[in-house]
């Protein structure tokens, strides 16, 4: 299929790319339609390196020469059957809703998520981050980057947690969301019992009177840990805190009680590495 030049921003072939800034719409549509968006050359490269399959590419004409080797490798544009759409910047903005200035955008096939039991049964999985109802996509992406960079093994997200494959999450994660094993829980917080049944000590990051300082907790570190991180603002649900095996807090100074959840994840995962 050749490179396709687009002049009409409502061309039906570009439905995957329409209204990318509408978070509510995209968060519903993308999982339903089995796709996610990879934005920027580096993120697309990471997605392809980890085996994700492109549906199509969209870019400004000036990016074509630099992306030619990548497009050739995946059978895109003149080199195969994956379409490559090219448009002027004003048309791209009308299609997507924002200035496309990071190179290409690719619509990718969304992979099937592993079963929770299968992921937890893997003996190599020793440290899991559980994201409870974290709705900010930036925080979700930053946590995935910390998980990848600090050597945790997997991420579990609760039913109300933001989509890790949403465009902003993917971009903030620098594409590490593609390399970290993850899946979505279905019965939280009852799934605390499921974690425990697989031998995980469930450690809730919470500001409770009985919370153990993180530096003390790591002295006698359990073999398998599920570190539960709560939503922005209110933190973890009371039911989750009560169900956990242990409550853990990061010692703070200067009258500050806690860190942003993404920063707290980095501190805790570094300590537990």
N, C-alpha and C positions, 0 to 999 in steps of 0.2 A: 504494500500500500504506500503510495507516495506521500510526501509532506503535503498537508492540506492547509491552504491559506484561508483564513476566516475574516470576513468583513461584517457579518451579521451577528451581533452579540446574543441574539435569541436563536441561533442555529440549534436545532434539536440534537445534533450530534454532541453538543457541549453540555448536556444536562448534568453530567457528573460534576461540572465545575461551577454551576450557577449558584449564586448567593452563598458564597463560602463564608461570609461574615455573619450569617444568621445562625447563631449557636444552637438555639432550640431546634430549628429545622434540620440542621446538619446532624445533630446528635441523635435525632430520630431516624433520618433517612439513611445515613451511611451504614449503620449496622443492618437495617432492613434490606438494603440493596446490595449488601456484601462487598462494600468498598471502603477505602480510606484514602486520604490525600497525603502525599509526600511532597513537601515544599522545600525547594532549594536543591542545588546540585549535590551537595554533600549528603543530605538526608536521603535523596533518591539513590545515590550510590550505596549507602549503607543498607537500604531496604533491599536492593537487588543482590548485594553480597550475601544477605541472609536468606535468600531464596524466595522473596516475595515477587509476585508476577504483576507486571504493569498491564492496565487496560488501555491506557492512552497517555500521551504527553501533551502539555500545553505550554507555549513559551513565546517570547518575543523573538523576532527573526535573528537578532544579533547573537543569541545564545546557540544557534544551530551549529556553527563550526566547532565550538569548544565541546559540545555534547555529542558530536558525530561518532566518536569511538564507542561511547556508552550506548547510543541508539543502535549502532551496528551490532553490538554484542547481544542485545535483547531482541533483535529482529523488529526494529521499529523504523517507521518512515520508509524511505526508499529501499531499506534493507530487509523488509519483512512485512508482517501483517498487523503490527501494532501501530495504530494511527498516531501521527504527530501533527498537532494543530498549531499553527503559527498565526499571530495577529499583532496588530499595532498596539502600543501601550494603552491608548484610549479605549480600544475595543476590549482589551484584557480587563481593564478596570470595570467596564460595564458588565462583563461576564461574571467576574469573581466578586466585585464589591470593594476591591482594594488595589493599591499599586503593586504590581507584580515586579519586584526588583531583585529577587534572589535567584534568578535563572529560571529554571523550569518548574512546573507543577506536574505531578504525575497522579493519575487516578490508578490506584492499586487494588488488586483483589484482596479482600479481607480474609485472613486465614481462619480456619476453624480453631477454636480454643481447646486446649487439652482438658480432660476431665479432672476435677479437683483431686479425686482419689489417686489418679495416675501420677499427677505432679507430686503429691505429698508422699507417695510410696517410693519415689526415687531416693535411694540411699545417699545420693550425692547432694540432695537438698537438705541443708542443715540450718540455714538462716533465711527466714521468709519475712518480708514486710507485708503487713495487712493494712490496706487503706480503707478506713471506714468513712463512707459518705463524704469524701473530699471532692468538692464540686468545682474547685478552681483548677482549670486545665494547666495553668502554669505550674502550680504546686505539684500536680500529678507528674508532669514531665520532669520537673526538677528532682523529684523523688526517684524516678526511674534512672536518671543519670547518676544519682548517688548510689543506688543499688548496683548498677553496672560498674561504676568506678571504684567502689569500696568492697566489692567482692561478695555481696549477698547473693543468694541463689535463685530467688523467685519472688514474685509479687502476687498477692491475692487482692482483688478489689471487691467491695461489697456491692449489692445490687444498685444502690443509689450513688455510687461513686462515679465521677466523670469518666468518660471514655478515654483510655490511654492512647487510642489510635485517632483521637480527634486532632486536627491539623496543628493547633497550638501546642498540645501535649507532645506531639511527635517532634515539633521543631525545638521546643525547650529541652527535650531529652537529648537533643543532638542525634536522634535516630537510635539511641540505645534501647528504646522500647522494642526495637526489632530483635535485639539479641538477648533480652532478659525473658526467661520463661514466665508467663503469667496467665492467669485465668480469673474468671468471675465466680464468686461464691453466690449461692442462691437462697440461703436460709440464715442470714445473719441476724442476730448474734448466736443463734442455735449452733452454727458451725464452729463455735469455740469447742464444742464437744468433739467434733470431727477432727480438728487440729490435735486435740489432746489424745484422741484414739490412735493417731499416727506417731505418738511419742513426742510431740512438741510441747514445750513449756510456753504457755501463752502469757506474754509480758505486755501489759497495757501501759502506754506512756500517759501518765495522768498525775494531776496535782492533788493527790489525796494525802491525808495525814499519815497513812501507813506506807506511802510510796518509798521504795528503796532508792537511794542515790545511785545513779548509773555506774559510777566508779566502784561502788561496793558490789553491785550486782555482777560485774564482770569478773570479780575475783574468784567466784565459784560458778563460773558460767555453765549453764545447762548444755547438754550435747546438741539438742535441737531446740531452736527458739523461733516462735512466731511473734514478731514485734508489731503491736497494733498501734497505729497512728490515727488520730482523730481529725475530724473536720475543723476547718478554720472557725475561730470564734468560740463555740461551745465545747469543743473537744469531743472526747468519746462519750457515747451514750452511757448512762448510769448502769444499764443492764450489762453492758460489755465490761465495764470496770469491775462490777461485782463478780462476773463470771470468770475473769482472768485468774491465772495462778499466782501472779505477782503484779504489783503496780510499781512502775519505775519512773523516776524523774531525773532531769538533768539539773545538777546544782547550779544555781544562778546567783548573781551579785548585782549590786547597784540598784536595788529596788525593782528589778525586772523579774517577773514570775515565770516567763516562758519564752521560747523562741517560736518564730514562724514554723509551721509543720514541716516545710521542706528543709529548713536549716536544722531543725531538731532531728530529722531523719538522718542527715549527714553525720551529725555528732554521734548519735546512737549507733549507727552502722559502723562508723570508724572504730568506736570503742569495742564493738562486738565482732570485729572482723576476724 
